[in-house]
Amino acid sequence: MFSIRRPSPEQIEEFINQSKALTLSYDQVGIANGKPSGFKADEASAVIGTGRDVFVRARDALTNWQQFKLGWVELFPCGASIEPDTNVAVLARHLGCWSLNGCRVVYSINGPMRFGFAYGTLTNHAECGEEVFESLGE
């Protein structure tokens, strides 16, 4: 959904509710783990520190969707679960316009020093594919 005005809280809630009935915009959950034909892998990573304390802080940040606190993008609902089948809306402001994009958490990553989740784009998203948010410890 594109708009020249920021959507109201009611419009965002309705968008999320309508998104629940939609399917993913791609065929294979886990697509981000491979190199599928027709998709471009766009990967970014950074070392933010080492040790258990840093890992725990990174895990907590991912759990609370802190990766979306960029100033031009917001996640709804605020405080959404990262459990599979959770539907969220990503609100982005770009070039003076607003867009709402539907996503669904498709899997979790949970190991001794590996944590994260992936969401997939729904058919009401401007893009198509899957995004993984992951923290790795030593």
PyRosetta script that sets phi, psi and omega in degrees:
from pyrosetta import init, pose_from_sequence

init()
pose = pose_from_sequence("MFSIRRPSPEQIEEFINQSKALTLSYDQVGIANGKPSGFKADEASAVIGTGRDVFVRARDALTNWQQFKLGWVELFPCGASIEPDTNVAVLARHLGCWSLNGCRVVYSINGPMRFGFAYGTLTNHAECGEEVFESLGE")
pose.set_psi(1, 122.6)
pose.set_omega(1, 178.0)
pose.set_phi(2, -110.2)
pose.set_psi(2, 145.2)
pose.set_omega(2, -177.8)
pose.set_phi(3, -153.0)
pose.set_psi(3, 152.2)
pose.set_omega(3, 174.1)
pose.set_phi(4, -85.8)
pose.set_psi(4, -9.9)
pose.set_omega(4, 177.0)
pose.set_phi(5, -119.3)
pose.set_psi(5, 150.6)
pose.set_omega(5, 175.5)
pose.set_phi(6, -63.0)
pose.set_psi(6, 131.1)
pose.set_omega(6, 177.9)
pose.set_phi(7, -64.3)
pose.set_psi(7, 147.4)
pose.set_omega(7, 178.0)
pose.set_phi(8, -74.2)
pose.set_psi(8, 162.6)
pose.set_omega(8, 175.7)
pose.set_phi(9, -56.2)
pose.set_psi(9, -36.3)
pose.set_omega(9, 178.8)
pose.set_phi(10, -67.0)
pose.set_psi(10, -40.4)
pose.set_omega(10, 178.0)
pose.set_phi(11, -65.6)
pose.set_psi(11, -39.2)
pose.set_omega(11, 179.0)
pose.set_phi(12, -65.7)
pose.set_psi(12, -43.0)
pose.set_omega(12, 178.7)
pose.set_phi(13, -62.7)
pose.set_psi(13, -43.0)
pose.set_omega(13, 178.1)
pose.set_phi(14, -63.4)
pose.set_psi(14, -40.7)
pose.set_omega(14, 177.9)
pose.set_phi(15, -59.1)
pose.set_psi(15, -45.8)
pose.set_omega(15, 179.5)
pose.set_phi(16, -63.4)
pose.set_psi(16, -43.7)
pose.set_omega(16, 179.2)
pose.set_phi(17, -61.4)
pose.set_psi(17, -41.8)
pose.set_omega(17, 177.9)
pose.set_phi(18, -68.2)
pose.set_psi(18, -30.8)
pose.set_omega(18, -179.2)
pose.set_phi(19, -65.6)
pose.set_psi(19, -26.6)
pose.set_omega(19, -177.5)
pose.set_phi(20, -59.7)
pose.set_psi(20, -28.4)
pose.set_omega(20, -178.5)
pose.set_phi(21, -88.3)
pose.set_psi(21, -5.7)
pose.set_omega(21, -175.4)
pose.set_phi(22, -88.0)
pose.set_psi(22, 160.2)
pose.set_omega(22, 176.4)
pose.set_phi(23, -98.5)
pose.set_psi(23, 167.2)
pose.set_omega(23, 173.2)
pose.set_phi(24, -64.8)
pose.set_psi(24, 152.4)
pose.set_omega(24, -178.4)
pose.set_phi(25, -89.5)
pose.set_psi(25, 9.8)
pose.set_omega(25, 178.5)
pose.set_phi(26, -141.4)
pose.set_psi(26, 165.1)
pose.set_omega(26, -170.2)
pose.set_phi(27, -87.5)
pose.set_psi(27, -34.4)
pose.set_omega(27, -166.4)
pose.set_phi(28, -117.7)
pose.set_psi(28, 111.0)
pose.set_omega(28, 172.8)
pose.set_phi(29, -64.4)
pose.set_psi(29, 136.4)
pose.set_omega(29, -176.2)
pose.set_phi(30, 96.4)
pose.set_psi(30, 6.0)
pose.set_omega(30, -176.4)
pose.set_phi(31, -58.6)
pose.set_psi(31, -29.5)
pose.set_omega(31, -178.5)
pose.set_phi(32, -70.8)
pose.set_psi(32, -14.3)
pose.set_omega(32, -179.9)
pose.set_phi(33, -85.3)
pose.set_psi(33, -8.3)
pose.set_omega(33, -178.8)
pose.set_phi(34, -125.7)
pose.set_psi(34, -162.9)
pose.set_omega(34, 177.3)
pose.set_phi(35, -125.6)
pose.set_psi(35, 74.4)
pose.set_omega(35, -175.3)
pose.set_phi(36, -71.5)
pose.set_psi(36, 148.0)
pose.set_omega(36, 176.8)
pose.set_phi(37, -64.4)
pose.set_psi(37, 136.3)
pose.set_omega(37, 176.9)
pose.set_phi(38, 88.9)
pose.set_psi(38, -1.8)
pose.set_omega(38, 179.3)
pose.set_phi(39, -122.1)
pose.set_psi(39, 145.4)
pose.set_omega(39, 176.9)
pose.set_phi(40, -103.5)
pose.set_psi(40, 124.4)
pose.set_omega(40, 176.8)
pose.set_phi(41, -80.3)
pose.set_psi(41, 128.2)
pose.set_omega(41, 178.5)
pose.set_phi(42, -123.4)
pose.set_psi(42, 104.2)
pose.set_omega(42, -173.1)
pose.set_phi(43, -117.2)
pose.set_psi(43, 136.5)
pose.set_omega(43, 175.5)
pose.set_phi(44, -135.3)
pose.set_psi(44, 137.3)
pose.set_omega(44, 177.0)
pose.set_phi(45, -146.0)
pose.set_psi(45, 158.2)
pose.set_omega(45, 179.8)
pose.set_phi(46, -152.8)
pose.set_psi(46, 143.5)
pose.set_omega(46, 173.1)
pose.set_phi(47, -87.6)
pose.set_psi(47, 122.4)
pose.set_omega(47, -179.0)
pose.set_phi(48, -107.3)
pose.set_psi(48, -0.9)
pose.set_omega(48, 179.5)
pose.set_phi(49, 150.5)
pose.set_psi(49, -174.3)
pose.set_omega(49, 179.1)
pose.set_phi(50, -136.1)
pose.set_psi(50, 160.4)
pose.set_omega(50, 175.9)
pose.set_phi(51, 100.0)
pose.set_psi(51, 165.4)
pose.set_omega(51, -176.4)
pose.set_phi(52, -61.1)
pose.set_psi(52, -42.4)
pose.set_omega(52, -178.3)
pose.set_phi(53, -61.7)
pose.set_psi(53, -41.7)
pose.set_omega(53, 178.9)
pose.set_phi(54, -65.6)
pose.set_psi(54, -42.0)
pose.set_omega(54, 178.1)
pose.set_phi(55, -59.5)
pose.set_psi(55, -46.1)
pose.set_omega(55, -179.4)
pose.set_phi(56, -62.5)
pose.set_psi(56, -41.6)
pose.set_omega(56, 178.4)
pose.set_phi(57, -65.1)
pose.set_psi(57, -40.8)
pose.set_omega(57, 178.0)
pose.set_phi(58, -65.7)
pose.set_psi(58, -41.5)
pose.set_omega(58, 177.3)
pose.set_phi(59, -60.0)
pose.set_psi(59, -45.7)
pose.set_omega(59, 179.6)
pose.set_phi(60, -63.5)
pose.set_psi(60, -38.8)
pose.set_omega(60, 178.7)
pose.set_phi(61, -63.6)
pose.set_psi(61, -43.4)
pose.set_omega(61, 178.1)
pose.set_phi(62, -65.2)
pose.set_psi(62, -41.6)
pose.set_omega(62, 179.2)
pose.set_phi(63, -58.4)
pose.set_psi(63, -31.9)
pose.set_omega(63, -178.7)
pose.set_phi(64, -100.9)
pose.set_psi(64, 16.0)
pose.set_omega(64, 174.3)
pose.set_phi(65, 58.1)
pose.set_psi(65, 32.3)
pose.set_omega(65, -178.1)
pose.set_phi(66, -63.8)
pose.set_psi(66, -21.0)
pose.set_omega(66, 179.0)
pose.set_phi(67, -64.1)
pose.set_psi(67, -11.9)
pose.set_omega(67, 178.3)
pose.set_phi(68, -96.4)
pose.set_psi(68, 2.3)
pose.set_omega(68, 179.6)
pose.set_phi(69, -87.3)
pose.set_psi(69, 73.0)
pose.set_omega(69, -174.7)
pose.set_phi(70, -111.4)
pose.set_psi(70, -10.0)
pose.set_omega(70, -179.2)
pose.set_phi(71, 96.2)
pose.set_psi(71, -25.6)
pose.set_omega(71, -179.1)
pose.set_phi(72, -120.2)
pose.set_psi(72, 0.0)
pose.set_omega(72, -179.2)
pose.set_phi(73, -138.9)
pose.set_psi(73, 143.3)
pose.set_omega(73, 178.8)
pose.set_phi(74, -136.6)
pose.set_psi(74, 153.0)
pose.set_omega(74, 178.1)
pose.set_phi(75, -111.8)
pose.set_psi(75, 138.9)
pose.set_omega(75, 177.8)
pose.set_phi(76, -131.0)
pose.set_psi(76, 144.6)
pose.set_omega(76, -5.1)
pose.set_phi(77, -73.2)
pose.set_psi(77, 150.8)
pose.set_omega(77, 177.3)
pose.set_phi(78, -60.9)
pose.set_psi(78, 132.6)
pose.set_omega(78, 179.9)
pose.set_phi(79, 79.4)
pose.set_psi(79, 19.5)
pose.set_omega(79, -179.7)
pose.set_phi(80, -57.7)
pose.set_psi(80, 150.2)
pose.set_omega(80, 175.1)
pose.set_phi(81, -69.0)
pose.set_psi(81, 153.8)
pose.set_omega(81, 173.5)
pose.set_phi(82, -103.3)
pose.set_psi(82, 16.7)
pose.set_omega(82, 177.6)
pose.set_phi(83, -75.6)
pose.set_psi(83, 145.5)
pose.set_omega(83, 177.5)
pose.set_phi(84, -52.1)
pose.set_psi(84, 145.9)
pose.set_omega(84, -179.2)
pose.set_phi(85, 79.4)
pose.set_psi(85, 5.5)
pose.set_omega(85, 174.1)
pose.set_phi(86, -76.9)
pose.set_psi(86, 129.3)
pose.set_omega(86, 177.9)
pose.set_phi(87, -98.1)
pose.set_psi(87, 134.8)
pose.set_omega(87, 178.9)
pose.set_phi(88, -134.5)
pose.set_psi(88, 163.7)
pose.set_omega(88, 174.2)
pose.set_phi(89, -121.9)
pose.set_psi(89, 134.1)
pose.set_omega(89, 174.8)
pose.set_phi(90, -103.7)
pose.set_psi(90, 118.9)
pose.set_omega(90, 178.3)
pose.set_phi(91, -100.1)
pose.set_psi(91, 121.8)
pose.set_omega(91, -179.1)
pose.set_phi(92, -123.8)
pose.set_psi(92, 143.0)
pose.set_omega(92, 174.2)
pose.set_phi(93, -111.5)
pose.set_psi(93, 125.5)
pose.set_omega(93, -178.9)
pose.set_phi(94, -151.6)
pose.set_psi(94, 133.6)
pose.set_omega(94, 178.1)
pose.set_phi(95, 52.9)
pose.set_psi(95, 36.8)
pose.set_omega(95, 177.8)
pose.set_phi(96, 79.7)
pose.set_psi(96, 3.7)
pose.set_omega(96, 179.1)
pose.set_phi(97, -116.9)
pose.set_psi(97, 167.3)
pose.set_omega(97, 177.3)
pose.set_phi(98, -120.0)
pose.set_psi(98, 145.9)
pose.set_omega(98, 172.2)
pose.set_phi(99, -137.1)
pose.set_psi(99, 142.3)
pose.set_omega(99, 172.7)
pose.set_phi(100, -108.7)
pose.set_psi(100, 134.1)
pose.set_omega(100, -176.1)
pose.set_phi(101, -132.7)
pose.set_psi(101, 125.8)
pose.set_omega(101, -177.3)
pose.set_phi(102, -86.4)
pose.set_psi(102, 138.1)
pose.set_omega(102, 178.3)
pose.set_phi(103, -139.7)
pose.set_psi(103, 159.2)
pose.set_omega(103, 176.8)
pose.set_phi(104, -135.8)
pose.set_psi(104, 132.7)
pose.set_omega(104, 174.4)
pose.set_phi(105, -65.8)
pose.set_psi(105, 126.8)
pose.set_omega(105, -174.7)
pose.set_phi(106, -109.1)
pose.set_psi(106, -24.9)
pose.set_omega(106, 173.6)
pose.set_phi(107, -162.4)
pose.set_psi(107, 161.3)
pose.set_omega(107, 178.8)
pose.set_phi(108, -112.3)
pose.set_psi(108, 154.4)
pose.set_omega(108, 175.6)
pose.set_phi(109, -121.9)
pose.set_psi(109, 120.6)
pose.set_omega(109, -176.4)
pose.set_phi(110, -147.9)
pose.set_psi(110, 105.6)
pose.set_omega(110, 177.9)
pose.set_phi(111, -137.4)
pose.set_psi(111, -179.3)
pose.set_omega(111, -177.8)
pose.set_phi(112, -56.0)
pose.set_psi(112, -43.4)
pose.set_omega(112, 178.4)
pose.set_phi(113, -135.3)
pose.set_psi(113, 38.1)
pose.set_omega(113, 177.7)
pose.set_phi(114, -144.0)
pose.set_psi(114, 125.3)
pose.set_omega(114, -176.3)
pose.set_phi(115, -147.4)
pose.set_psi(115, 144.3)
pose.set_omega(115, 174.4)
pose.set_phi(116, 163.9)
pose.set_psi(116, -164.3)
pose.set_omega(116, 179.5)
pose.set_phi(117, -162.2)
pose.set_psi(117, 167.6)
pose.set_omega(117, 175.8)
pose.set_phi(118, -130.0)
pose.set_psi(118, 146.5)
pose.set_omega(118, 169.9)
pose.set_phi(119, -123.5)
pose.set_psi(119, 152.9)
pose.set_omega(119, 178.6)
pose.set_phi(120, -114.1)
pose.set_psi(120, 151.8)
pose.set_omega(120, 178.4)
pose.set_phi(121, -76.4)
pose.set_psi(121, 143.2)
pose.set_omega(121, 174.7)
pose.set_phi(122, -94.4)
pose.set_psi(122, 173.3)
pose.set_omega(122, -176.5)
pose.set_phi(123, -68.5)
pose.set_psi(123, -9.2)
pose.set_omega(123, 175.7)
pose.set_phi(124, -101.1)
pose.set_psi(124, 20.9)
pose.set_omega(124, 178.4)
pose.set_phi(125, -100.6)
pose.set_psi(125, 144.8)
pose.set_omega(125, -179.2)
pose.set_phi(126, -68.8)
pose.set_psi(126, -21.9)
pose.set_omega(126, 179.8)
pose.set_phi(127, -117.0)
pose.set_psi(127, -179.8)
pose.set_omega(127, -177.2)
pose.set_phi(128, -137.8)
pose.set_psi(128, 124.3)
pose.set_omega(128, 175.8)
pose.set_phi(129, 146.8)
pose.set_psi(129, -156.7)
pose.set_omega(129, -172.2)
pose.set_phi(130, -135.2)
pose.set_psi(130, 145.5)
pose.set_omega(130, 178.9)
pose.set_phi(131, -127.8)
pose.set_psi(131, 132.9)
pose.set_omega(131, 179.7)
pose.set_phi(132, -109.8)
pose.set_psi(132, 133.9)
pose.set_omega(132, 175.0)
pose.set_phi(133, -118.4)
pose.set_psi(133, 117.9)
pose.set_omega(133, -170.7)
pose.set_phi(134, -143.6)
pose.set_psi(134, 143.0)
pose.set_omega(134, 174.2)
pose.set_phi(135, -119.0)
pose.set_psi(135, 130.7)
pose.set_omega(135, 178.6)
pose.set_phi(136, -116.4)
pose.set_psi(136, 134.8)
pose.set_omega(136, 176.7)
pose.set_phi(137, -105.7)
pose.set_psi(137, 178.1)
pose.set_omega(137, -179.7)
pose.set_phi(138, -82.5)
pose.dump_pdb("model.pdb")
